[in-house]
Amino acid sequence: MAKSRTDTDLPFAEEGSTQGAPPKAAPLPEEKPAPPAAKKKRRPVTWIVLLALFGGLGFTAYEYWLANRDFEETDDAFIDGRAVTIAPRVSGNVVSLDVTDNEFVKKGQALIHIDPSQYVIDVENAKANLATAEGQYAGFQYAADVAKKNFPAQLDSAKAQLASAQAALVRAQADYDRQKALPSRATTQQEVDAATAALRQAQAQVAAAQAQVEQAAPVPQRIGQAEAQVSQFHGEIDQAKAKLDQALLNLSWAVVQAPQDGWITKRNVEVGTYVTPGQQIFSLVSPEIWVTANFKESQLADMRPGQPVTINVDAYPDLHLKGHVDSIQLGTGSRFTAFPPENATGNFVKIVQRVPVKIVIDSGLDPKRPLSLGLSVEPSVKVR
């Protein structure tokens, strides 16, 4: 019989290997640990590097503190300015809209035209009323001038008539006395009766003349009455002139004009809109702008008006503005809110207050980069 094959008969058989398996790789030599002397040499170098690193950080922090200890900064700041509300003074339909959104306008420039038809009619009525009042005034003025001459003349005429009546009475009294003194044979009863009648008639004429004198006597009062009527109509002329001025003013108000230079914002009107007095139709932002910065109360110890300020604008990172502190508001922001805090009641929690500071921009503005109201800025005030 043939001899069976064993593992010892395989030419590449190794101990502990299986049939057909590849040979195992030889193990890598193990790294020998560094000697203790080398470790001792590395420790001083590590400490030197760490000390240099912390020293550099400390020096940098010190330099940063030195560079910024003289400045006070805040990110609670924004561009501020004047926004004027434009509202019509008369009512009516808008027949012309002369500006558009964000347009720059000059002072006195027409913004809208309101239908002036009613106001033209009011002007014509006021002119007619003024003419009527002036005519009546002229008539009473003439009457007063006549009265100044007629009333004294009437008094003089009444006095003359009284003197004539008194003279006639003296003559009639003499005739009557003469007739009474004559004996009955020297006169007749008819002559006595005629003398008596003439005497009574003369007495009546004197009484009538005295009454006319009394009637014509209050000359100053009668002239004053005429002058009072003149003054009354002079007042009506003034009233008519005032109504005409008001009508002309209303007519001029039919054209709404810009009160100052600025940009049109928040337009709230269109052609055909019916507007009323006081209705907001535009907001006009003036070219004058500044920065309102709300600093913490703990930052105000060394802050004074006139100190220089560097301003960074969030919207334009490469735009750097220069300015100065103009004024510090005499009151915190919370004091002027709709509902100021009442610290005298309830539990009190101290909160750091902020005080608005007005900063005027001196230089750095770019006409091509308009700064809208409300833009966030970061001012840095040099306080020392």
PyMOL commands that set and color helices and strands:
alter all, ss='L'
color gray80, all
select helices_A, chain A and resi 7-9+36-68+117-181+189-216+219-253+297-299+333-336
alter helices_A, ss='H'
color red, helices_A
select strands_A, chain A and resi 71-73+77-86+92-97+104-105+110-114+255-257+262-265+274-275+282-296+308-313+320-328+354-363+376-382
alter strands_A, ss='S'
color yellow, strands_A
deselect
rebuild
show_as cartoon
